[in-house]
Amino acid sequence: MDFYIVIPAHNEANFIAKTLSSLVAQTLQPKSVVVVNDNSTDATQTIVEQFIQQHHWISLVNVKSSNKHLPGSKIINAFYKGFETLDNNYDVICKFDADLIFQENYLETLAVHFKSNKNIGMASGYCYVKKNNKWLREQVTGKDHIRGALKAYTKDCFKDIGMLKKDMGWDTIDELLAKFNNWHILLDANLKVKHLKPTGANYNKQARLLQGEAMYKMRYGFILTFILGTYNGLKRSDFETFKNFVSGYLKAKKSNVQPFITKEEGVFVRKERWQGFIKRLRWK
């Protein structure tokens, strides 16, 4: 299978070489890897150019966006800058972060999964982070969710979900829309990806407000948003988290922000999110 990979990168000089080296070492090498250097001020560009000299299937796109951290929109805008340089001859399109180390059979194993079941539209392994010299599964999300750091879609699934939304919440709505379109999602516990720069919940107030706005755009409804805000606030022991979730939602509603899914899709999304939340409580 032909894998095309787009890697948005901003000041990733400490990690990008390890990520690219792990892709070069794949037993099934990708047909194309595009690194989108988004306004980096470190040696990211120089490092990528060194790889390009040795591997014709690696390329670089330089873009200049805002230095402001904008969860969702910034990284997906960068993704599209890379995606636009690719042709349509791919079987699987991947959006990977620039701080990952993949085991050598990662892409080959995904290919086996996609070939063995044509209903699988998305597949991945799990992110692991280093704590006390041990690599442990990153538990920012549940076991049934593919992290935004390592998304892989078949071409048909990617088209069915309308590609990626340029908003916070893109890495949640993609799975929900895949399920809405009758695609299966697979996570392989044997695929352990080292995440060198763990997702830090370095989110500021603006980011939390954007999460609330994203819930409005995904048609969660106020009650579900309120409950999820409460759950996340209690989990983080932070009342501001709850307040910002709800404030972001209400602000979006008051401003008549346009949801990025249809009403029919919204009914499905709410049902899935309620079921997922109840399942998570049972696991606890």
MARNUFI-541140 format. One line per 3 residues: number of its first residue (from 1); their letters; for each residue x, y, z of N, C-alpha, C, CB. Coordinates in steps of 0.1 Angstrom, whole numbers. Glycine has a CB too. Layout:
% MARNUFI-541140
NUM = a = X:Y:Z:X:Y:Z:X:Y:Z:X:Y:Z | ...
This chain:
% MARNUFI-541140
1 = mdf = 8:-12:0:0:0:0:9:12:0:-9:0:12 | 4:23:-7:12:35:-7:7:45:4:10:42:-21 | 16:48:13:14:57:24:20:70:21:20:51:37
4 = yiv = 11:81:22:16:94:21:15:100:36:7:103:11 | 25:107:40:25:112:54:28:127:54:36:105:62 | 20:135:61:23:149:63:26:151:78:10:157:58
7 = ipa = 37:158:80:42:161:94:43:176:96:55:154:96 | 33:182:102:34:196:106:45:198:117:21:202:111 | 53:208:116:65:209:126:67:224:129:77:203:120
10 = hne = 68:227:142:71:240:146:82:239:157:59:248:151 | 94:243:154:105:243:163:107:229:169:103:253:175 | 109:219:160:110:205:164:124:200:162:100:196:156
13 = anf = 134:209:163:148:205:160:153:194:169:157:217:161 | 148:193:181:152:183:191:146:169:188:148:187:205 | 136:168:179:129:156:177:128:151:163:115:157:183
16 = iak = 127:160:153:123:157:140:133:146:133:123:169:131 | 146:147:137:155:137:131:151:123:136:169:140:135 | 147:121:148:144:108:153:131:103:146:142:109:168
19 = tls = 122:112:144:109:108:137:112:104:123:99:120:137 | 120:112:116:123:108:102:131:96:101:130:120:95 | 140:94:110:149:82:110:140:70:112:160:83:121
22 = slv = 130:71:120:122:59:123:113:56:111:113:61:135 | 110:66:103:102:64:90:111:58:79:95:77:86 | 123:63:79:133:58:69:135:43:71:146:66:70
25 = aqt = 135:39:84:138:25:88:126:16:87:143:25:102 | 115:20:82:103:12:81:105:0:71:91:20:76 | 99:-11:75:100:-23:66:91:-21:54:95:-36:74
28 = lqp = 81:-12:55:73:-8:44:75:8:44:58:-12:45 | 83:13:35:86:27:35:75:35:29:99:30:28 | 72:46:34:62:55:28:66:59:14:59:67:37
31 = ksv = 56:62:6:59:66:-8:63:81:-7:47:64:-17 | 57:89:2:60:103:3:58:108:17:50:111:-6 | 68:116:22:67:122:35:69:137:32:77:117:45
34 = vvv = 60:146:37:61:160:36:62:166:49:49:166:27 | 73:173:52:74:180:65:70:195:62:88:179:71 | 60:200:70:56:214:68:62:221:80:40:215:69
37 = ndn = 72:229:76:80:237:86:72:250:88:94:240:81 | 65:251:99:56:262:102:63:272:111:43:257:108 | 69:282:105:75:293:112:85:290:123:63:301:118
40 = std = 93:279:120:103:275:130:114:285:131:108:261:127 | 119:287:143:131:296:144:143:289:149:128:307:155 | 142:275:149:154:267:152:159:260:140:150:257:163
43 = atq = 166:249:142:172:242:130:163:231:124:185:235:135 | 150:232:126:141:222:120:143:221:105:127:226:123 | 143:232:98:145:232:83:158:226:79:144:246:77
46 = tiv = 169:229:85:182:224:82:182:209:83:193:230:90 | 177:204:94:177:189:97:168:182:86:171:187:111 | 157:187:83:149:181:72:156:181:59:135:188:71
49 = eqf = 162:192:56:169:193:43:180:182:42:175:207:41 | 187:179:53:197:168:53:191:155:50:203:168:67 | 179:152:54:172:140:51:168:140:36:160:138:60
52 = iqq = 164:151:31:159:152:17:171:149:8:154:166:14 | 183:152:11:194:149:3:196:134:1:207:156:9 | 192:126:11:194:112:10:182:104:6:199:107:24
55 = hhw = 170:110:7:158:103:5:148:111:-4:151:99:18 | 147:107:-16:139:115:-26:124:117:-22:141:109:-40 | 119:107:-14:105:108:-11:102:117:1:100:93:-8
58 = isl = 112:123:7:109:133:17:110:147:11:120:131:29 | 101:155:15:101:169:9:98:179:21:91:171:-2 | 100:191:18:98:202:28:89:213:22:111:207:33
61 = vnv = 80:218:30:72:230:27:74:240:38:57:226:25 | 78:252:35:80:262:45:68:272:45:93:270:43 | 62:274:56:50:283:58:53:292:70:37:275:59
64 = kss = 46:303:69:47:313:80:33:316:86:55:326:76 | 30:311:97:17:314:103:20:321:116:9:301:106 | 10:324:124:11:331:136:19:323:146:-2:335:142
67 = nkh = 27:329:155:34:322:166:24:319:177:45:331:171 | 12:324:176:2:322:187:-2:307:186:-10:331:185 | -3:301:198:-8:287:199:-23:286:197:-4:281:212
70 = lpg = -27:281:185:-41:279:182:-44:265:180:-45:288:170 | -49:258:191:-51:244:190:-61:240:178:-57:238:203 | -57:231:170:-66:226:160:-63:234:147:-80:229:163
73 = ski = -66:246:146:-66:253:133:-51:255:128:-72:267:134 | -42:258:137:-28:260:132:-22:247:126:-20:265:144 | -24:236:133:-17:224:129:-24:218:116:-18:214:140
76 = ina = -38:220:115:-45:215:104:-42:224:92:-60:213:107 | -41:237:94:-38:245:82:-24:241:77:-37:260:87 | -15:238:86:-1:234:82:-3:220:74:8:232:94
79 = fyk = -11:211:80:-13:198:73:-17:200:58:-23:190:80 | -27:209:56:-32:211:43:-21:217:33:-44:220:43 | -12:225:39:-2:231:31:7:220:25:7:241:39
82 = gfe = 9:209:33:17:198:28:8:189:19:22:190:40 | -4:186:23:-13:178:16:-15:183:1:-27:176:23 | -16:196:0:-18:202:-13:-6:199:-23:-20:217:-12
85 = tld = 5:196:-18:17:193:-27:17:178:-32:30:196:-19 | 8:170:-27:8:156:-30:-2:153:-41:4:148:-18 | 1:142:-49:-9:138:-59:-20:129:-52:-2:130:-70
88 = nny = -28:123:-60:-40:116:-55:-37:101:-55:-52:119:-63 | -25:97:-56:-22:82:-58:-18:75:-45:-11:81:-68 | -25:79:-35:-22:73:-22:-33:63:-18:-20:83:-11
91 = dvi = -29:53:-10:-39:44:-4:-43:48:10:-34:30:-4 | -32:53:17:-34:58:31:-28:71:33:-28:47:41 | -35:81:39:-29:94:42:-28:95:57:-38:105:36
94 = ckf = -16:100:61:-13:100:76:-10:115:80:-2:91:79 | -15:119:91:-10:131:97:-3:127:110:-22:141:100 | 10:129:110:19:125:121:25:137:128:30:115:117
97 = dad = 27:137:141:34:147:147:49:145:145:31:147:163 | 57:156:148:71:156:145:80:152:157:76:170:141 | 74:145:167:81:141:179:78:127:183:78:150:191
100 = lif = 77:118:172:73:104:174:84:95:169:60:101:167 | 86:83:176:95:73:171:86:60:169:107:70:181 | 86:56:156:78:44:152:87:32:152:71:47:139
103 = qen = 81:21:156:88:8:155:89:4:140:82:-3:163 | 98:-4:136:101:-6:122:90:-12:114:113:-15:121 | 81:-19:120:70:-26:113:57:-18:114:68:-40:118
106 = yle = 58:-5:118:45:2:121:37:3:108:49:16:126 | 42:9:98:34:10:86:30:-3:79:42:19:75 | 39:-13:80:36:-26:74:24:-32:81:48:-35:75
109 = tla = 24:-31:95:13:-36:103:0:-29:100:17:-35:117 | 1:-16:98:-12:-9:94:-17:-14:81:-9:6:94 | -8:-16:72:-12:-21:58:-18:-34:59:1:-22:49
112 = vhf = -13:-43:68:-19:-56:69:-33:-55:75:-11:-65:79 | -35:-46:84:-49:-44:90:-58:-39:79:-48:-34:102 | -54:-29:72:-62:-23:61:-66:-33:50:-56:-10:55
115 = ksn = -56:-41:47:-59:-51:36:-68:-62:41:-46:-57:31 | -66:-66:54:-74:-77:59:-89:-74:61:-68:-82:72 | -92:-62:63:-106:-58:65:-108:-45:58:-109:-57:81
118 = kni = -115:-45:47:-118:-33:39:-127:-23:46:-124:-37:25 | -133:-27:57:-142:-18:64:-134:-9:74:-152:-26:72 | -121:-12:76:-113:-4:85:-109:9:78:-100:-12:90
121 = gma = -113:20:83:-110:33:77:-99:41:84:-122:41:76 | -97:38:97:-87:44:105:-80:34:113:-93:56:113 | -67:35:115:-59:26:123:-47:33:129:-55:13:115
124 = sgy = -43:27:141:-31:33:147:-26:24:158:-33:47:153 | -14:27:164:-10:21:176:-13:31:188:5:18:176 | -5:30:199:-7:38:210:5:46:213:-11:30:223
127 = cyv = 3:58:218:15:67:222:20:63:236:11:82:222 | 33:62:237:39:59:250:49:71:254:47:46:250 | 49:74:267:57:85:271:67:80:282:49:97:277
130 = kkn = 78:86:283:88:81:293:86:87:307:102:84:288 | 84:79:317:83:83:330:91:74:339:68:84:335 | 100:81:347:109:73:356:116:62:349:101:67:368
133 = nkw = 121:65:337:129:56:328:121:44:323:140:51:336 | 107:45:324:99:35:318:89:41:308:91:28:329 | 87:34:297:78:39:287:64:34:290:82:34:272
136 = lre = 55:43:293:41:40:297:31:46:287:38:45:311 | 20:39:286:10:44:276:5:58:281:-2:35:275 | 5:67:271:0:81:274:-15:80:276:4:91:263
139 = qvt = -20:85:288:-34:83:292:-42:96:291:-35:77:305 | -38:104:281:-46:117:280:-60:113:275:-39:126:269 | -62:103:268:-75:98:263:-77:84:266:-77:101:248
142 = gkd = -88:78:263:-91:64:265:-85:55:255:-106:62:265 | -86:42:257:-80:32:248:-87:31:234:-79:19:255 | -98:37:233:-106:35:220:-105:47:211:-120:32:223
145 = hir = -95:56:214:-94:68:207:-80:69:200:-97:81:215 | -79:72:187:-67:74:181:-62:89:183:-68:72:165 | -50:90:189:-45:103:192:-43:111:179:-32:101:200
148 = gal = -44:124:181:-42:133:169:-28:133:164:-46:147:173 | -19:128:172:-5:127:169:-2:117:158:4:124:181 | -10:107:157:-7:96:147:-19:90:140:0:84:155
151 = kay = -25:99:132:-37:95:124:-33:89:111:-46:108:122 | -41:79:107:-39:72:94:-53:68:89:-30:60:95 | -56:73:77:-69:71:71:-67:65:57:-76:84:70
154 = tkd = -76:55:54:-77:51:40:-82:62:31:-85:38:38 | -79:62:18:-84:73:10:-99:75:10:-79:71:-5 | -106:64:9:-121:65:9:-127:70:22:-127:51:6
157 = cfk = -121:66:33:-126:71:46:-123:86:47:-119:63:58 | -111:89:43:-107:103:44:-116:112:36:-92:105:39 | -120:108:25:-130:116:16:-144:116:22:-130:110:2
160 = dig = -148:104:28:-161:103:33:-163:113:45:-164:89:38 | -153:115:53:-154:123:65:-152:138:62:-144:119:76 | -150:141:49:-148:155:45:-134:160:48:-158:164:51
163 = mlk = -124:150:49:-111:153:53:-110:159:67:-104:163:43 | -101:168:70:-99:172:84:-105:186:86:-84:172:88 | -111:188:97:-117:201:101:-106:210:106:-129:199:111
166 = kdm = -107:223:102:-97:233:106:-101:239:120:-95:243:95 | -103:231:129:-108:236:142:-103:226:153:-123:237:143 | -103:231:165:-101:223:177:-112:213:177:-100:231:190
169 = gwd = -109:200:180:-119:189:180:-118:181:167:-133:195:181 | -109:185:158:-108:178:145:-104:163:147:-97:184:136 | -96:160:158:-92:147:160:-102:138:169:-78:147:167
172 = tid = -113:144:171:-124:137:177:-135:135:167:-130:144:190 | -139:146:160:-149:145:150:-146:136:138:-153:159:145 | -133:134:135:-129:126:124:-134:111:127:-114:126:122
175 = ell = -131:107:139:-135:93:143:-150:91:143:-129:89:156 | -157:101:148:-172:101:149:-178:101:135:-177:112:157 | -173:109:126:-178:109:112:-174:96:105:-172:121:105
178 = akf = -163:90:108:-159:77:102:-169:67:106:-145:73:107 | -173:66:119:-183:57:124:-196:60:117:-184:57:139 | -200:73:116:-212:76:110:-213:71:96:-214:92:110
181 = nnw = -202:71:89:-201:66:75:-198:51:74:-191:74:67 | -200:44:86:-199:29:86:-184:24:85:-207:23:76 | -174:32:88:-161:28:89:-157:23:102:-151:39:84
184 = hil = -148:12:103:-143:7:115:-130:14:119:-141:-8:114 | -128:15:132:-116:21:137:-108:11:145:-119:34:146 | -95:9:142:-87:-1:149:-75:5:156:-83:-12:138
187 = lda = -73:1:168:-61:4:175:-54:-9:179:-64:12:188 | -41:-10:175:-33:-22:177:-24:-20:189:-25:-25:164 | -27:-27:200:-19:-26:212:-5:-30:211:-26:-34:223
190 = nlk = -1:-38:200:12:-42:198:21:-31:192:13:-54:189 | 15:-20:187:22:-9:181:24:2:191:14:-4:168 | 36:3:196:39:12:207:48:23:201:46:5:219
193 = vkh = 42:35:200:49:47:195:54:56:206:40:55:185 | 67:58:206:73:67:216:70:82:213:88:65:217 | 64:88:222:60:102:221:70:110:229:45:105:226
196 = lkp = 79:117:222:90:124:229:86:137:236:101:126:219 | 76:143:231:71:155:238:57:154:242:73:168:228 | 54:148:253:40:145:257:31:156:256:40:140:271
199 = tga = 18:153:253:8:163:252:6:169:266:-5:157:247 | 10:181:267:9:187:280:-3:195:282:21:196:283 | -10:194:285:-22:201:289:-17:215:292:-30:194:300
202 = nyn = -8:220:283:-3:234:284:-13:243:278:11:236:277 | -26:239:278:-36:247:272:-39:258:282:-49:238:270 | -40:270:276:-43:282:283:-59:284:283:-36:294:278
205 = kqa = -63:295:289:-77:298:290:-83:298:276:-80:311:297 | -76:304:266:-82:305:253:-84:291:247:-72:313:244 | -75:282:250:-76:269:244:-89:262:250:-64:261:247
208 = rll = -91:264:263:-102:258:270:-116:263:264:-102:260:285 | -115:277:261:-127:283:255:-130:277:241:-125:298:254 | -119:274:234:-120:268:221:-125:254:222:-106:268:214
211 = qge = -122:247:233:-128:233:235:-143:234:236:-122:227:247 | -148:244:244:-162:246:245:-168:250:232:-165:257:255 | -162:258:224:-167:262:211:-167:250:202:-158:273:205
214 = amy = -157:241:203:-157:229:194:-168:220:197:-143:222:196 | -172:219:210:-183:211:214:-196:216:208:-184:210:229 | -197:229:207:-209:235:200:-209:232:185:-209:251:202
217 = kmr = -197:233:179:-196:230:165:-198:216:162:-182:234:160 | -196:207:172:-198:192:170:-212:188:174:-188:184:177 | -220:198:178:-234:196:181:-236:187:193:-242:190:169
220 = ygf = -227:189:203:-228:181:215:-241:184:223:-216:183:224 | -245:196:222:-256:201:231:-251:206:244:-267:190:233 | -259:215:251:-254:221:263:-253:211:275:-264:232:267
223 = ilt = -262:202:276:-262:192:287:-249:184:287:-274:183:288 | -246:178:275:-234:170:274:-221:178:276:-234:163:260 | -221:190:271:-210:199:273:-208:202:288:-211:212:265
226 = fil = -219:205:294:-219:208:309:-213:196:317:-233:212:314 | -218:184:314:-213:172:321:-198:170:318:-222:160:317 | -194:171:305:-180:168:302:-171:179:308:-178:168:287
229 = gty = -176:191:308:-169:202:315:-167:199:330:-175:215:313 | -177:194:336:-177:191:350:-167:180:352:-191:187:355 | -168:169:344:-159:158:345:-144:162:344:-163:147:335
232 = ngl = -141:170:334:-128:174:331:-123:183:342:-126:180:318 | -132:192:347:-128:201:358:-124:193:371:-139:210:361 | -132:183:374:-130:175:386:-117:166:384:-142:166:389
235 = krs = -115:161:372:-103:153:369:-91:161:371:-104:148:355 | -91:174:367:-79:183:368:-79:191:381:-79:192:356 | -90:189:389:-91:197:401:-90:212:398:-81:193:412
238 = dfe = -97:216:388:-96:230:382:-110:235:378:-86:230:371 | -116:243:386:-129:249:383:-129:257:370:-134:257:394 | -117:263:367:-116:272:355:-118:263:343:-102:278:354
241 = tfk = -114:251:343:-116:242:331:-131:240:328:-110:228:334 | -139:238:339:-153:237:337:-159:250:332:-160:233:350 | -155:261:338:-161:274:334:-157:277:320:-155:285:344
244 = nfv = -145:274:316:-141:278:302:-148:269:292:-126:277:301 | -150:256:295:-158:247:286:-172:253:283:-159:233:292 | -178:256:294:-192:261:293:-193:275:287:-199:261:307
247 = sgy = -183:284:291:-183:297:285:-180:297:270:-172:306:292 | -171:288:266:-168:287:252:-180:282:244:-157:278:250 | -187:273:249:-200:268:243:-210:279:241:-205:256:251
250 = lka = -213:286:253:-223:296:252:-219:308:243:-226:301:267 | -207:311:243:-202:322:235:-204:318:220:-187:325:237 | -201:306:216:-203:301:203:-218:302:199:-197:287:201
253 = kks = -226:297:208:-241:297:205:-246:311:204:-248:290:217 | -242:320:212:-246:334:212:-242:341:199:-241:342:224 | -230:337:194:-224:343:182:-229:336:169:-209:342:182
256 = nvq = -238:326:171:-243:319:159:-232:313:151:-252:328:151 | -222:307:158:-211:300:151:-217:288:143:-200:296:161 | -212:286:131:-217:275:123:-211:262:127:-214:278:108
259 = pfi = -220:252:131:-215:239:133:-208:233:121:-226:229:138 | -198:224:123:-192:218:111:-196:204:108:-177:218:113 | -208:200:114:-214:188:109:-229:191:108:-212:176:120
262 = tke = -236:182:101:-250:183:98:-258:179:111:-255:175:86 | -271:183:110:-280:179:122:-281:164:123:-294:185:120 | -282:157:112:-282:142:112:-269:136:118:-284:137:98
265 = egv = -258:142:114:-245:137:120:-245:141:135:-234:144:113 | -251:152:138:-251:156:152:-258:147:161:-257:170:153 | -270:141:156:-277:131:164:-268:119:167:-290:127:157
268 = fvr = -261:115:157:-252:103:158:-241:106:168:-247:99:145 | -235:118:166:-224:122:175:-228:123:190:-218:136:171 | -239:129:193:-244:129:207:-246:115:213:-257:137:208
271 = ker = -252:107:205:-254:93:210:-240:86:212:-262:85:199 | -231:88:203:-218:81:205:-210:87:217:-209:83:193 | -211:100:219:-204:107:230:-210:103:244:-204:122:229
274 = wqg = -224:102:244:-230:97:256:-226:83:260:-246:98:255 | -226:74:250:-222:61:252:-208:60:257:-225:52:239 | -199:68:250:-185:68:254:-183:72:268:-177:76:244
277 = fik = -190:83:272:-188:88:285:-193:78:296:-196:101:287 | -204:72:293:-210:62:303:-200:50:304:-223:57:298 | -194:46:292:-184:35:293:-172:39:301:-180:31:278
280 = rlr = -168:51:299:-156:56:307:-159:56:322:-152:70:302 | -171:59:326:-174:59:340:-175:45:346:-188:66:342 | -179:36:337:-179:22:341:-165:16:343:-187:13:331
283 = wk = -156:20:334:-142:16:336:-136:21:349:-134:21:324 | -140:33:353:-135:39:365:-139:31:377:-139:54:366
